Amino acid sequence: MARVTDLAGLIESDVALTHLLGSVRRVAVLGIKTATQALQPAYEVPRYLCEQGLEVIPVPVYFPGVQSILGRPVFRSLQGIAGPVDLVNVFRRPQDLEAHLDDVLACGPRAVWLQLGIRHDAFAGRLVEAGIDVVQDRCLMVEHRRLLGRGAGEEASGSVPRR
């Protein structure tokens, strides 16, 4: 397998990030938290995306009794979502990503965004080989604010901007 840094689908430049973020309308959030954990990035980031007018589709890994998050119905798998998904925003530990690979591939999003602190080159490489663009180890909310200028100056709880 080629090193992930050699793969064209790994998004790292501001130009590519801006293009991706400007075209995203529908975001599935794998590993989203509930309002009980409102100060955690896995709730705060999707809440921000909703405020920006994006359609957020909650896909929690835990919370089996929860029927909705952020006022939207919960899905238990990515492939169960009807219609196209522009972006899957992932809040899972790197060691847990492989268990979600088949579900992500079956969903077929245009891109997958691994949140700040989440990097898994083999997982990213498999997605890129399947034609799915990948962002690793960046906070979606911080990058959205920085590059699209919405809500600039506010940081998410637990999110650290990239240098």
C-alpha positions as CSV (number, residue, x, y, z in Angstrom):
1,M,0.0,0.0,0.0
2,A,1.3,3.5,-0.8
3,R,2.0,5.8,2.1
4,V,-1.1,7.9,2.8
5,T,0.9,11.1,2.2
6,D,1.4,9.9,-1.4
7,L,-2.3,9.5,-2.0
8,A,-4.2,12.3,-3.9
9,G,-7.3,12.0,-1.7
10,L,-5.7,13.1,1.5
11,I,-6.8,16.7,2.1
12,E,-4.2,18.9,3.8
13,S,-4.0,22.3,2.1
14,D,-6.1,25.2,3.0
15,V,-7.3,25.5,-0.6
16,A,-8.5,21.9,-0.6
17,L,-10.1,22.2,2.8
18,T,-11.9,25.4,1.8
19,H,-13.2,23.7,-1.3
20,L,-14.4,20.7,0.7
21,L,-16.0,22.7,3.4
22,G,-17.7,25.1,1.0
23,S,-19.4,22.2,-0.8
24,V,-20.6,20.2,2.2
25,R,-24.3,20.3,3.0
26,R,-25.0,16.9,4.6
27,V,-22.8,15.6,7.4
28,A,-23.2,12.3,9.2
29,V,-21.5,12.4,12.7
30,L,-20.2,9.0,13.7
31,G,-19.7,8.9,17.5
32,I,-21.8,11.9,18.3
33,K,-22.6,12.6,21.9
34,T,-25.9,13.7,23.5
35,A,-26.9,17.0,25.2
36,T,-25.8,15.4,28.5
37,Q,-22.2,15.7,27.2
38,A,-22.8,19.2,25.7
39,L,-19.4,20.5,26.5
40,Q,-17.6,17.7,24.7
41,P,-16.4,18.3,21.1
42,A,-18.5,15.3,19.9
43,Y,-21.6,17.3,20.7
44,E,-20.3,20.9,20.4
45,V,-19.0,20.4,16.8
46,P,-22.2,19.0,15.4
47,R,-24.2,21.7,17.2
48,Y,-22.1,24.3,15.5
49,L,-22.6,22.7,12.1
50,C,-26.4,22.8,12.6
51,E,-26.1,26.5,13.5
52,Q,-24.3,27.0,10.2
53,G,-27.2,25.5,8.3
54,L,-25.8,22.1,7.6
55,E,-27.9,19.0,7.8
56,V,-26.4,16.9,10.6
57,I,-27.2,13.2,10.8
58,P,-26.5,11.7,14.2
59,V,-24.9,8.3,14.3
60,P,-24.0,7.6,17.9
61,V,-22.0,4.5,18.9
62,Y,-23.4,4.4,22.4
63,F,-26.8,5.6,23.8
64,P,-29.0,2.8,22.6
65,G,-32.2,4.3,24.0
66,V,-31.7,7.7,22.4
67,Q,-34.0,8.4,19.4
68,S,-32.9,11.9,18.5
69,I,-29.9,14.2,19.0
70,L,-30.0,17.9,18.2
71,G,-33.6,17.5,17.2
72,R,-32.7,15.0,14.4
73,P,-33.5,11.3,14.3
74,V,-30.6,8.9,15.2
75,F,-29.2,6.3,12.8
76,R,-27.4,3.3,14.1
77,S,-25.2,2.8,11.0
78,L,-24.0,5.0,8.2
79,Q,-25.3,2.7,5.6
80,G,-28.8,3.0,7.0
81,I,-28.9,6.7,6.0
82,A,-31.1,7.4,3.0
83,G,-29.6,9.6,0.3
84,P,-26.1,10.8,-0.3
85,V,-23.8,11.9,2.5
86,D,-21.3,14.6,1.7
87,L,-19.1,14.1,4.8
88,V,-18.7,11.7,7.6
89,N,-17.3,13.5,10.7
90,V,-15.7,10.9,13.0
91,F,-15.4,11.0,16.7
92,R,-13.8,7.6,17.4
93,R,-10.4,6.6,18.8
94,P,-7.9,5.5,16.2
95,Q,-8.0,1.9,17.5
96,D,-11.7,1.8,16.9
97,L,-11.8,3.0,13.3
98,E,-11.2,-0.4,11.6
99,A,-14.5,-1.7,13.0
100,H,-16.3,1.1,11.1
101,L,-14.5,0.7,7.8
102,D,-17.1,-1.4,6.0
103,D,-20.0,0.8,7.2
104,V,-18.2,3.9,5.9
105,L,-17.4,2.3,2.6
106,A,-21.0,1.2,2.2
107,C,-22.3,4.7,3.0
108,G,-20.0,6.1,0.2
109,P,-19.5,9.7,1.4
110,R,-17.5,12.1,-0.7
111,A,-15.2,12.7,2.3
112,V,-14.4,11.5,5.8
113,W,-13.1,13.9,8.5
114,L,-11.2,12.4,11.4
115,Q,-11.4,14.9,14.3
116,L,-8.4,16.5,16.1
117,G,-6.3,13.8,17.7
118,I,-7.6,11.1,15.4
119,R,-5.1,9.7,12.8
120,H,-5.0,6.3,11.3
121,D,-3.0,6.1,8.0
122,A,-4.0,2.6,7.0
123,F,-7.7,3.4,7.5
124,A,-7.3,6.7,5.6
125,G,-5.5,4.8,2.8
126,R,-8.3,2.4,2.4
127,L,-10.8,5.2,2.1
128,V,-8.7,7.1,-0.4
129,E,-8.3,3.9,-2.5
130,A,-12.1,3.7,-2.6
131,G,-12.3,7.2,-3.9
132,I,-13.2,8.9,-0.6
133,D,-11.3,12.1,0.3
134,V,-9.9,12.1,3.9
135,V,-9.0,14.8,6.4
136,Q,-7.1,13.6,9.5
137,D,-6.3,15.1,12.9
138,R,-8.1,18.4,12.5
139,C,-11.1,19.9,14.2
140,L,-13.9,20.5,11.7
141,M,-15.4,23.4,13.6
142,V,-12.1,25.2,14.0
143,E,-11.2,24.8,10.3
144,H,-14.7,25.8,9.2
145,R,-14.5,29.0,11.3
146,R,-10.9,29.7,10.2
147,L,-11.5,29.1,6.5
148,L,-15.1,30.2,5.9
149,G,-15.0,33.0,8.5
150,R,-18.1,32.0,10.4
151,G,-18.0,32.5,14.1
152,A,-14.3,33.5,14.0
153,G,-12.7,34.0,17.4
154,E,-14.7,31.4,19.2
155,E,-13.2,28.0,20.0
156,A,-14.9,24.8,20.8
157,S,-14.6,23.3,24.2
158,G,-11.6,20.9,24.1
159,S,-10.7,22.0,20.5
160,V,-7.3,23.4,19.8
161,P,-6.6,25.3,16.5
162,R,-3.8,23.9,14.3
163,R,-0.7,26.0,14.1
